[in-house]
Amino acid sequence: MTEKVQVGIIGCGGIAFGKHLPSLSKLQQVELVAFCDVKKEKAEQAAKEYGAEGSSVYQNYQDLLKDSAIDVVHVLTPNISHAEISIAALQADKHVMCEKPMAKTAEEAKAMLEAANQSNKKLTIGYNNRFRPDSRYLKQVCDRGDLGEIYFAKAHAIRRRAVPTWGVFLDEEKQGGGPLIDIGTHALDLTLWMMNNYEPKVVMGATHHQLGKKENAANPWGSWDPKAFNVEDSAFGFITMKNGATIILESSWALNSLDVDEAKCSLSGSEGGADMKDGLRMNGEEFGKLYTTNVDLGAGGVAFYDGETESDADLEARLWIESIIEDKETVVQPQQALVVTQILEAIYQSAKTGKAVYFD
């Protein structure tokens, strides 16, 4: 590998400009050398704003992958092409960061994992909520065993109204679904990670398409076109793990509810509990009394200093690049992301058939 990691970006849309490009551009170990988008003007804009001198622009990702100087590829395209592009990049001897979800289907996600194993290259998935201060703190609490055996959890991804009306979010063919695969995937990833439990036994699911039918609906990003809204507007799952643990997953882009939370989880263990619903709260029993503790994730009252020098996205990018340079395990492992995709697919399948989906 060259002195600096040479990175190529495939997909120069909102997630590229809003997350990946700003964070990667802050890393001294990184050079952004190639940009690809089916709309060439987007790739040109990305190259102009973030590209190293002499960086390349492409409309076809296969042309980008032919450049042997590129070490790392970020796949930031609609879900339908995650697997195709990621597998091709791995086979072209590139490390791959693919945005969430891992793939549109579990079969595709499994093929991605197999390609990573065969290529001996690193593959990670963009579950950036693991890098929030509350997530990192709670993960340490769970790993230390403070909650005991976590046997019940809720994965929260509820919006009252926040339907993404741009791009292909409302297109089932390109995305594979609506809020469940879009934001429910974050909540489920967090929950499984905290529990360190990746062995599902059986899944029941239900999806609803009620508010998506409405015209001129209230929405911060403008009303949606009901004719184009062909994914669910809310989805719910009941997941039983092989060790008996139970997870309830709730997700919506539009739901008549004031109980809204996104990319959060609530955990109940044999020794204590925790939730992210109103800051980070711990609960339990001590000396015959019940207690609730609000965790201060700031700097403990130090004026003008919040204790954080990196954003979640910046930390995600830095640890990803360091895992390549130092040949360390990635924070988000592809086998974990595969299980998330398998459970999401099982919820959709159960919703369609009305039957439980059992895992081997």
matplotlib code that plots the C-alpha trace (Angstrom):
import matplotlib.pyplot as plt

x = [0.0, 1.2, 2.1, -1.4, -4.5, -6.0, -9.8, -12.4, -16.0, -18.8, -22.0, -21.7, -25.1, -26.4, -24.7, -21.4, -21.5, -23.2, -21.0, -18.2, -16.4, -16.2, -14.9, -12.4, -11.1, -10.0, -7.7, -4.1, -3.6, -6.2, -6.2, -9.5, -8.4, -11.4, -15.1, -17.9, -21.6, -24.1, -24.7, -21.2, -21.8, -22.1, -18.8, -17.2, -18.6, -17.2, -13.8, -13.7, -14.6, -12.7, -10.4, -6.7, -4.8, -5.3, -8.2, -10.3, -14.0, -16.1, -19.6, -19.0, -17.8, -16.1, -13.7, -12.8, -12.1, -9.5, -7.2, -4.8, -3.6, -6.9, -6.7, -10.2, -13.7, -16.7, -20.0, -22.6, -25.3, -28.9, -29.4, -30.0, -26.4, -24.6, -23.7, -22.9, -20.4, -19.0, -18.2, -16.6, -14.5, -13.4, -12.5, -10.5, -8.4, -10.0, -11.0, -14.7, -16.9, -20.5, -23.3, -26.0, -27.9, -25.4, -27.5, -31.1, -31.4, -29.8, -28.5, -26.7, -25.2, -24.0, -22.3, -20.6, -19.2, -17.9, -16.2, -14.5, -13.3, -12.0, -10.3, -8.7, -9.7, -11.7, -15.4, -17.4, -20.9, -21.8, -23.6, -22.4, -24.7, -22.3, -19.9, -22.1, -20.9, -23.9, -23.5, -19.8, -20.4, -23.3, -21.4, -18.6, -21.3, -22.7, -19.4, -18.4, -21.5, -23.1, -26.6, -26.0, -27.7, -29.7, -32.9, -35.3, -34.7, -36.4, -35.0, -36.5, -36.7, -39.9, -40.5, -43.9, -43.4, -40.1, -40.5, -37.5, -39.1, -35.9, -33.8, -35.2, -36.2, -39.9, -38.9, -39.2, -37.3, -34.2, -34.3, -35.9, -38.3, -39.0, -38.3, -37.5, -34.5, -33.6, -33.7, -34.9, -31.6, -29.7, -31.8, -31.5, -27.7, -27.3, -29.4, -27.7, -24.3, -25.1, -26.4, -23.6, -26.2, -26.3, -28.2, -31.9, -34.3, -37.6, -39.1, -42.6, -43.2, -45.9, -45.8, -48.3, -49.0, -51.6, -50.2, -48.3, -51.6, -52.4, -52.1, -50.8, -49.6, -47.5, -43.9, -40.7, -39.3, -42.5, -45.5, -44.9, -46.6, -48.9, -48.5, -44.7, -44.8, -44.7, -42.9, -44.2, -44.6, -44.1, -42.9, -42.6, -40.8, -40.8, -37.6, -36.7, -33.0, -31.7, -30.8, -34.4, -33.8, -36.6, -36.3, -39.1, -38.2, -40.3, -39.8, -41.7, -41.2, -44.8, -46.8, -49.5, -47.4, -45.7, -43.4, -40.6, -37.0, -34.6, -31.5, -31.9, -32.4, -33.7, -32.1, -33.3, -30.9, -30.8, -28.7, -29.8, -31.3, -30.5, -32.2, -31.4, -34.9, -34.2, -30.4, -28.6, -30.3, -29.2, -31.6, -31.3, -31.6, -29.1, -29.3, -33.0, -33.9, -34.5, -32.3, -32.2, -29.1, -28.7, -25.3, -23.5, -21.7, -20.3, -17.2, -18.7, -19.4, -16.2, -17.1, -16.8, -15.8, -18.1, -15.5, -15.9, -13.4, -14.6, -18.1, -19.6, -18.9, -15.3, -14.6, -16.2, -14.0, -10.8, -11.2, -12.1, -8.9, -6.8, -8.2, -6.7, -3.4, -2.8, -4.6, -7.0, -10.5, -13.2, -15.7, -18.6, -17.9, -19.6, -20.9, -22.7, -24.3, -25.3, -27.4, -29.1, -30.1, -31.3, -33.6, -34.9, -35.7, -37.4, -39.7, -40.7, -41.2, -43.3, -45.4, -46.2, -47.0, -48.5, -46.2, -43.2, -39.8, -37.5, -33.7, -31.6]
y = [0.0, 3.5, 6.0, 7.4, 5.2, 5.9, 6.0, 5.8, 6.9, 5.1, 7.0, 10.8, 11.6, 12.9, 10.3, 10.9, 14.7, 14.6, 12.0, 10.2, 12.9, 15.5, 12.9, 11.2, 14.6, 15.3, 12.3, 12.9, 9.2, 9.5, 10.7, 10.9, 10.0, 8.7, 9.5, 7.7, 8.4, 7.6, 11.3, 12.5, 16.0, 14.7, 12.9, 16.0, 18.1, 15.7, 15.7, 19.4, 19.8, 16.9, 15.3, 15.1, 16.8, 14.8, 12.7, 10.8, 10.9, 8.0, 7.1, 3.4, 1.8, -1.0, 1.6, 2.9, -0.6, -1.1, 1.5, -0.7, 2.3, 2.5, 0.7, 1.4, 1.8, 3.3, 2.0, 4.7, 3.7, 2.6, -0.8, -2.7, -2.3, -2.7, -6.4, -6.2, -3.3, -4.4, -7.9, -6.5, -4.2, -7.0, -9.1, -6.2, -6.3, -3.3, -2.9, -2.0, 0.3, -0.2, 2.0, 0.3, -1.9, -4.5, -5.5, -5.6, -9.4, -11.9, -13.9, -10.9, -10.1, -13.6, -13.4, -10.2, -11.9, -14.9, -12.5, -10.7, -14.0, -15.2, -11.9, -11.5, -7.8, -5.9, -5.3, -3.2, -1.7, 1.9, 1.5, 4.9, 5.0, 2.6, 5.5, 7.9, 8.7, 7.0, 3.9, 3.5, 4.0, 1.6, -1.0, -0.9, -1.3, -4.4, -6.0, -5.6, -7.5, -4.8, -5.7, -9.4, -11.6, -9.3, -11.3, -8.6, -5.6, -3.0, -1.6, 1.9, 3.6, 5.6, 8.9, 10.6, 12.2, 12.2, 10.4, 10.8, 12.0, 12.3, 9.7, 6.1, 5.7, 5.1, 2.5, -1.1, -2.5, -0.4, -0.3, -3.5, -1.8, 1.4, 2.4, -1.1, -1.5, 2.2, 3.2, 0.0, -1.5, 1.0, 0.2, -3.5, -3.3, -1.4, -3.8, -7.0, -5.3, -4.4, -7.9, -9.5, -12.0, -12.9, -16.2, -15.7, -18.6, -17.3, -14.1, -12.7, -9.5, -7.1, -4.1, -1.4, 1.0, 3.4, 6.9, 6.4, 6.5, 10.0, 13.0, 16.4, 14.9, 16.9, 16.1, 18.1, 17.3, 18.0, 15.8, 12.5, 11.1, 8.3, 6.6, 6.5, 5.4, 1.6, 0.6, 0.2, 3.3, 1.3, -2.2, -4.2, -7.4, -9.9, -11.7, -14.7, -15.6, -19.2, -18.5, -17.4, -13.6, -11.5, -8.4, -6.1, -4.0, -1.0, 1.3, 4.0, 7.0, 8.1, 7.0, 8.8, 8.5, 10.9, 8.1, 8.8, 7.7, 6.7, 4.5, 3.7, 0.7, -0.3, -3.3, -5.4, -7.8, -10.1, -7.5, -4.2, -2.3, 0.7, 2.8, 5.6, 7.1, 10.2, 10.5, 7.4, 6.0, 3.0, 1.3, -1.5, -2.6, -2.0, -2.4, -3.3, -0.1, 0.6, 3.2, 5.1, 6.9, 9.5, 9.2, 12.5, 12.0, 15.6, 16.9, 17.0, 20.7, 22.1, 25.4, 25.6, 22.0, 19.1, 16.4, 15.4, 16.3, 14.0, 13.6, 10.1, 10.1, 11.3, 8.6, 5.9, 7.0, 7.2, 3.8, 2.2, 3.6, 2.6, -0.9, -1.1, 0.6, -1.4, -4.6, -4.6, -6.0, -3.5, -2.2, -3.3, -6.9, -8.1, -11.3, -9.2, -7.0, -10.2, -11.3, -7.9, -8.3, -11.9, -10.7, -7.8, -10.1, -12.5, -9.7, -8.8, -12.4, -13.0, -9.9, -11.2, -14.8, -14.3, -17.0, -17.2, -17.5, -20.1, -20.0, -23.2]
z = [0.0, -0.8, 2.0, 1.8, 1.4, -2.1, -1.9, -4.6, -4.1, -6.0, -5.7, -5.2, -3.8, -0.4, 1.8, 0.1, 0.5, 3.9, 5.6, 3.8, 1.8, 4.7, 7.1, 4.8, 3.7, 7.3, 7.5, 6.6, 5.8, 2.9, -0.6, -2.5, -6.0, -7.9, -8.1, -9.9, -10.4, -13.2, -13.3, -14.2, -13.0, -9.4, -9.7, -11.1, -8.3, -5.7, -7.4, -7.5, -3.8, -2.3, -4.9, -4.8, -7.6, -10.8, -9.4, -11.9, -12.7, -14.0, -14.9, -14.9, -11.6, -13.5, -15.0, -11.6, -10.3, -13.1, -11.4, -9.4, -7.4, -5.6, -2.2, -0.8, -2.3, -0.6, -2.1, -1.6, -4.1, -3.8, -2.0, -5.3, -6.3, -3.0, -3.5, -7.2, -6.8, -3.4, -4.8, -7.9, -5.8, -3.5, -6.5, -7.9, -4.7, -2.9, 0.7, 0.8, 3.0, 1.9, 3.2, 5.2, 4.8, 3.7, 0.7, -0.6, 0.1, 2.5, -0.4, -1.8, 1.7, 2.1, -1.3, -0.2, 2.9, 0.8, -1.6, 1.3, 2.8, -0.6, -1.4, 2.0, 1.9, 4.5, 4.2, 6.6, 6.6, 7.4, 10.7, 11.9, 15.0, 16.8, 16.9, 18.9, 22.5, 24.1, 22.0, 22.8, 26.5, 26.6, 24.7, 27.3, 30.0, 28.3, 27.5, 31.2, 32.2, 34.2, 32.8, 33.2, 30.6, 28.3, 27.6, 26.4, 24.1, 21.9, 18.8, 18.1, 14.7, 14.9, 13.0, 13.4, 9.9, 8.0, 4.7, 2.4, -0.8, -2.9, -4.7, -4.8, -1.2, -2.1, -4.8, -3.5, -6.5, -5.9, -2.1, -1.0, 1.3, 3.3, 6.9, 8.0, 5.7, 5.9, 9.6, 11.3, 10.2, 12.3, 15.4, 15.0, 14.4, 17.6, 19.6, 18.4, 19.0, 22.6, 23.3, 21.4, 20.1, 16.4, 16.6, 15.7, 16.0, 14.8, 13.4, 13.1, 11.2, 10.1, 7.7, 7.0, 4.1, 5.5, 5.6, 2.4, 0.6, 1.6, -0.7, 0.4, 3.7, 6.2, 5.9, 6.6, 3.1, 1.3, 0.5, -1.2, -4.3, -3.2, -6.6, -6.2, -2.5, -3.0, 0.2, 3.7, 5.9, 9.1, 10.0, 13.2, 14.1, 17.0, 17.1, 19.3, 19.6, 20.1, 23.7, 24.4, 24.3, 22.8, 20.6, 19.5, 16.4, 15.5, 12.5, 10.7, 8.4, 9.1, 12.1, 14.2, 17.4, 19.8, 21.0, 18.5, 18.6, 15.9, 16.0, 19.7, 21.9, 25.3, 27.1, 30.0, 31.6, 34.6, 36.6, 35.3, 32.3, 30.1, 27.4, 25.1, 25.0, 27.1, 27.0, 28.3, 31.4, 33.5, 35.9, 38.5, 42.1, 44.9, 48.7, 48.4, 46.4, 42.8, 41.1, 37.9, 36.7, 33.9, 32.4, 31.8, 28.4, 28.5, 30.2, 33.6, 33.6, 32.2, 30.5, 26.7, 26.3, 25.5, 25.7, 22.0, 19.4, 16.7, 15.2, 14.9, 11.1, 11.6, 14.2, 11.9, 9.0, 11.1, 12.7, 9.3, 7.7, 10.7, 10.5, 7.0, 7.7, 10.9, 9.7, 12.6, 12.9, 11.7, 14.2, 12.1, 11.0, 7.8, 9.4, 12.0, 9.2, 7.4, 10.4, 10.4, 6.8, 7.4, 10.2, 8.2, 5.2, 7.6, 8.9, 5.3, 4.5, 7.6, 6.8, 3.3, 4.3, 7.8, 9.0, 11.3, 9.6, 11.3, 11.1, 10.9]

ax = plt.figure().add_subplot(projection="3d")
ax.plot(x, y, z, "-o")
ax.set_aspect("equal")
plt.show()
